[in-house]
Amino acid sequence: MTIDIADFRIRPGKPAQLKKRPTRITPYYSNSSEYQTVLKAQSAEIDRLQQLHYAANRYAILLIFHGMDAAGKDGIIRHVMTGVNPQGCEVTSFKQPSEEELEHDFLWRAVRHLPQRGRIGVFNRSYYEDVLIVRVHPELLHQRELPEALLDKKTVWQDRYRSIVNLERHLCDNGTKIVKFFLHLSADEQRRRFLARIDEPSKNWKLSTADIEERKFWKRYMKAYETCLSETSSDSACWYAIPADDKENARLIVAQIILETMRGLKLQYPPVDAKKEVELQAIRAALESGGDA
């Protein structure tokens, strides 16, 4: 079954309408064996393209993942990017801001971790937290001790959306390709995954009372996500809403989007000019004669 990534794209200028977007769809695999085969092939191709991306050194790629707790962000990053050379890929997870981070603008802590050309940067959460969790819990705005004039509820969120869109446009104009994933999980599936974390000792550490408390704000989160995705999906930095109730299916969809993004860059290995060809032939001659030792 062919994965049409356009089915999951949040079109710029259009409302995200998350209620109309499914959290589970017909799987792109018929059994576990086929899933493993398809994902292995996708990962191998991502690895091949990443080597080309590294050698070409023309673009940077930034992959941003967001979603409710237990949506599968860690699992997708681990399974999809498993074959990529660590030298060319860096994963950054953003937790609660530190005191130092709170002393800067809300974009600062993420900008410090942007990927270089030739690299892939993966953000597990990002600067979008400041228009998601902070919007659900607006009291967090005051942690940064900003001037009151900048905290006007009528303008603060639009100001932040504008800052984000401007940043991403600037990055795109300077060679960074940005792809953003919202893992669209249902409340019922989250509840099942939380219960599974209790039953599996190796995952007990992932669950706390705070996670359960946040479930009380589910509707607020969905509204915050919907507005955020609608306001910040652009031609240069598109959001994809991934049905996340089926972890395996979500991984295949994300992998396909990454693949098509990398193919779209149309990269080539650095060309060899006449001077370089002479150098290579001189090296060959030295190696074949044994004169290098």
N, C-alpha and C positions, 0 to 999 in steps of 0.2 A: 504494500500500500504506500503510495507516494504522500509525503508530508508537504502540504502547501503552506509555507510559513506566512503567507498573506492572511490566512484565516485567523491568526493570532495577533496581528499588528493593530496597535491603536493608531488610527489614522490621524495625522496632525489636523488640528482644528475641529475634530469631531469628538463628541462626548464618549467617554469610555463605556458607560452603561454596563457596569459589572454585573448587575442582576440579570442581564440578557446573555451574559457570557457563561458557558458551562464550566463547572469545576471538574467534570469527568466527561470524556468522550470515548467513542469507539477506539480501542487500542490499535496502534500501528504494528502490532505483533500478535501472533496467534497463540504462542506459548513461550515459556521461559527460555527455551533453547533458541528460538528465533530472536527474542529480545537480546540475548547475549551476543548472538552473531551480528545483528545489526549495529548494536552499540560498539562492539569491538571494531567493526569496519569504520564507523564514524570516527572513533577515537584515533585510529591509525591514520586516517586522512587528515584529521586536525593536526596530528603530530607532524605529518609531512608538510603541510602548509605552514605550520609554525616554523619549521626549519627554513623554508623559503622566506617567510616573513622576517626572520632574524637576519638572514643573509642580505636581503634587499635593503633593510634598514631605511625604509621610506615612511612608514606609518607606525603609529602606536595603536594598540587595540585596547579598549576599556570595556569590560563586561561588568554590569552592575546588577546585583540580585537583591530583590526585596520580596517580602511576604510575611504573613503572620507566623508566629512561633509554630514550629513543626511542619512548615510548608515544604521542607525538603531542600533548603538552600545548600546546606553542607553536603548532603548526599549527591546533589547534582554536580557541584563543583568537584567533588572527589571522583565520581564515576566518569564524568564527561572529560575532565582534564587529566585523567590519570596517566596518559601516555606522553604528555607534553614535557619536554626537557625543562627541568626546574630553572636552568640558567636563563630561559627566555620567558618565564612566567612567574608572577608574584601575586599571591593571594593576601588581601588585607581585610581583616574583620573589624568592624567598628562597633564598639560597645558603648557603655555610658561615657560621655565626655569627661576627660580629666580636668583638673583645675587649670592646667596650662591651656588646654583646648578651649575652655570656656572664656579665657581672656582674649580670644581672637574671634574674628568673624566666623560664622557657622560653616563656611566653605573651607576654611584654612586647613583643618586636620586631614581632609580628604585630598586636597590639592598637593599636599606634601608627599602623597603616595602615588601620584599619577605615573603611568608607565612611560619609559623612554621609547624613542623610535626603535622598532625592531622587537619590542617586547609586548607581552600581553599582561595587562593588569586586571585582576579580578577583585571586585569590591563585594564583600558579603555585608550588605547594608552600606550606607553612604551618607552624603550630605542630605539626602532626601529624608532622613530621620527628622530633620528640623522642620519639615512640613507634613510629617506623618505623626509620630508619637508626640511631638511638641504641639501639634494642632489638637490632638485628642486630649492632651494634658497641658493646656496653655499656661498653667502656673510655671512650667519649666522655662518659659521665655525669660523669666526674671533671674534665672541663674547667671545670665551673661551680664547683668547689671547695665543694660543699655539705657540710653536716654529715653524718657517716657514718650517723647515724640515719635520714636521708632517702634513703639509697641502698640500703636493704634490698631485695634482689632479690625477696623474697617479697611486697613491698607496693608498690614504686616504680611499677610499670606501672599497677596499679589506681588508685593515687593520681593518676597523671597522666590516666588516662581520666576519672576523676571531676572533675578540674579542668577538663578540656576540655568535658565535658558541662554542667557548671555554668556555664561561661563562655557557651556557646552558648545555654543556656536564658535566661540573663540578657539576652543580646543580643536574643533573640526577644521576650522580655517588654518590651523597649524599642524594638520596631519594626524590627529587622533580620531579613530573611528570608534564611536560609542554605541553600544547596544545594551538596552535595559530590559530586564526580565521581572515581571510581577508574577509570582507563583500564586495562582488563584485557588485557594483552599477553602473548602466548606467548613462551617463550624462543627458539623457532625464528624467530619473526618479528623479535624483537629482533636476533638474529644477522644476518638478511638486511638489516635497516636499517643496522646497523653497517658491514657490507660495502659497502653503497651509499654511505655517508658517505666511505669511502676512495676509491671510484671517482669521486665528484663533488667536484672541487676546492673549490667554494664551501661544502662541508660538512665539509671536513677538520678545521676548528677545533673541531667539535663532538665529536670522538672523542679519547680519551686512553687510556693504559694503565690508568689507574684505573678506567675504565668496564668494561674487560675483567675486571679483578680482581673487581669487584662481581658479575659473573655467577656467580662461584664460590659466592656466598651466595644464589643464587636461591631455594632451598627455604626458607631462613630468612626471606627477604623475604616470600614468599608466606604463610608462617605469621604473620608480624608484621602484614601487611595484613589477613589474614582475622580475626585477633583484634581488631585495631583497628576494622575496619568493624562487627564484631559488637557491640563494646562501646560504640560511639559513634554509631551510627545511631539517631536519635530522631525523634519526630513533629515536633519543631520544627527539626531539622537533619538531614535524611535523606541517606544515602549512595546513590549510584547506581553500579552496576558496569557499565561501558560496554565491550562487546566492541570491542577496539581494533586487531585485526589488519588490519581494513579501515579505513583512515583516513577515507575519504569517508563511509562508513556511520556511523562514530563521530561525525563532525561533524553529520550529520543528526539523530542521536539526541540529542546534547547540545543542539542548537538547539531541538529540540522540547520538551525538559524545561525549558529557560529560558523558552520561550514560554508554556508552560502554567503555570509558576510566576508569571510576570508577569500573566497573565490572571487567575489566582486571587486576586490582590490586589484586584481589582474597583475600580480607581482611576477617579477622575473629575477633570476639570479644576476648579480652584477656582470655586465658584459666585459669581455677580455679585449682590451685594445692592443695595438701592435706592440707597444712598449711592454705590456704585461706578458704578451705571448713570447717575446724575446727572453724575458726574465724566466718564464716557466721552462722554456727549452734549455736555458743555461742550467737551471736546477736539475732538469732531467739528465743532462749530460754529466753533471757532477755526481749524481746518485748512481748512474749506471757505470761510471768509471771507478766508483768506490772512493773518490777523492774527498768525500765529505767527512770521512772518519779520521 
